[in-house]
Amino acid sequence: MFTGLCAFPLTPVTGNDVDEAGFRKILSRLTTARVDSLGILGSTGSYAYLTREQRKRVALLARELAGDIPMMVCVGAVSTDAILRLTEDAQQAGADALLLPAVSYQSLRDDDVFSLFETVNRHTSLPICVYDNPGTTHFTFSDELHGRLSSLDGVGSVKIPGVPDTAQAAAERVRNLRSQLKSGVTIGISGDAFAGLGLNAGCEIWYSVCAGLFPETAKQITQAAAMKNHAQVTALVARLEPLWALYRKHGGSIRVMAAAAGVLGLTDVDCLPRPLQPLSAGDIAEIASVITLLDLK
């Protein structure tokens, strides 16, 4: 579950509901490409904007479409009670693992977060991936807290938001974190532009937004990483810099992925949950140009 390539697909929304036809088309690309696992209802999957019933429906639909590909479902919410209900829904939908961020309105302390994970761990038999995403949750995990969490039997992976921007510093970052973790707990890199640095530094899995729409392109990178071909990993990730530049330009990946799904004819061009607005026609044209330039697939 926690090695290789985990693809995080968009959850397209039209009007007030999930675009199930669009979601099916997106998932079909991932299952055809045979990604190693699926990350359902992550940040690009708009978990924070969907109702409990919508999230349950997306998880059920993903399970139907995933076949034998393992599926991790995000159960992030502000309150522990809501998280436990979402955990129950994910289990009933057939999830193989849970993705758990530390979402809050009031600021959280380390003991608050440890208690949350301990409670969820007690209420599920599914393995848990710790979702460290300070850009959206405004909570930063220390390596020491990751170490405490890894002592819980159910914690199987840590999804980190990036690494320093040199190979030596990235390797030191991963090495320091690993020294805190229980044996067998994997480290996964997210933040697509950091994929090469993270994989070359020893991360066992890429939690990838890019793979959620362009799985064949992303697989080339993780396959090179599996062969320890560091130079090829670096080159393949560097080649995608025009895509990473679009992420930076538009404040993250979700608007870019939504526009790209529309360009590919998988969804409506406007497929974001409100209050998120679609990009302009000019921006969409630029995204279409990058897809063609890089031959993303």
Secondary structure, DSSP 8 states (H G I E B T S, - for coil): --SEEEE-----EETTEE-HHHHHHHHHHHHHHT-SEEEETSTTTTGGGS-HHHHHHHHHHHHHHHTTS-EEEE---SSHHHHHHHHHHHHHHT-SEEEEE---SS---HHHHHHHHHHHHHH-SS-EEEE--HHHH-----HHHHHHHHTSTTEEEEEES---SSHHHHHHHHHHHHHHS-TT-EEEE-SGGGHHHHHHTT-SEEEESGGGT-HHHHHHHHHHHHTT-HHHHHHHHHHTHHHHHHHHHTTSSHHHHHHHHHHTTSS-S----TT-----HHHHHHHHHHHHHHT--
